[in-house]
Amino acid sequence: MYAVISDGGFQYKVHEGLVFDVQTRDLPEGATTIDFDRVLMIGDAPDGPKIGAPIVAGAKVAATVLNQSKGDKVIIRKFARRKGYSLKKGHRQQYLQVRIDKITA
């Protein structure tokens, strides 16, 4: 069984046991699990696929937080020739690595 979830402006197709990165969020101290409740679709269900409008009612995806990491640095450069203007900025996105434990329809 797989599910399509929405989190942080992104959509992910997930199945049980999948390890992937989501954007960092504030979690309570000592929290090791996350519940994704914005489930857009559940596929391969015993009674056929369920498609939400916009979300599937009562569906939930439970995940375990494995670790927190940073993505690659992205360099932003602006330059205006003959004006003496140049700008260099960098950004590193924070990520949470999670493992999908259970999909509840």
N, C-alpha and C positions, 0 to 999 in steps of 0.2 A: 504494500500500500504506500502511496506517496501523497504529498500535499503541496499546495502552493500557498506560501504565506507572504504577508506584507509586513515589512519592518523597516522603519527609518527611511521611507521613501523608495525602498528597493523591494523587489519580489524575488523569492527564492523557491525553487522546486526542491523539496527535501524528502528523505525517506529515513526509516529507522537505521541508526548506526552511522549516519553521515556526519562528518566533521567539517565545519566551515566557519568563516569569520562573519560577524555582524558588527555594526558600529557600536562603540562603547556607550553605555548608559549608566546612570547612577543606580547602584544596587544597595540594598541594606547590608550592614556589616555582617559578614559571615555567610551571605547568601551563595549557594552553589547551584541553584536551579533557576531557570527562566521558563515562563509559560507564554507562548505566542498564541494570542487569542484572535488575531486577525487572519483567519484561514479563508482564503479565497476559493479554494477548490480541493476536493479530496477525490483521488482517482484510485482505481482498482479496489473499490470497496465491494463487499459481498453483494450488496443490493444495487450495484451500479455506481457510476461517478456522481458526486454531489457538487453542484456549482452554486456558489453563493450569489446573492444579489444585494449588496456587494460582498457580504461575508456569510459563511456557512454557520447557521445558528447552532450553538452548543458544541462546536468543534474546538479542539485545543491541541497544541503541539507542545510537549514537554521536552526541555533540553537541559543538559548539565554544562556548566561553565568549566572549561578546562584551564585556560589561562588568558592573560591579557597581553597584547603585543602592539607594536607599532608597524605601520606600513612603510613602504619606501618613501624617501623624501622626494617631493615634487618641487622643482625650482621654477619660479615665475620671474620672468625678465621683461622689463619695459625699457624702451630706448627711443629717444627722439634725436635724430642726427642733426648736427650743427646747432643744437640748443643747449648742450651741456647737461642734459637730463638722462639719467639712467637709474633704474630701480631694480633691485634684486631681493626677492622674498622666497622663503621656503616654507613648506608645510608637510607635517607627518601626521597622518590620520591614525587615531587610536582604534584598536579592534578588540573584540572579545572572541575567543575561539570557543565554539560550543559544539556539543555532540547531541544529536537528536535521539531521545530515549523512547518516546511513545507518541503515537498519533491517535487521538481519540476523536471519533466521529460523532 
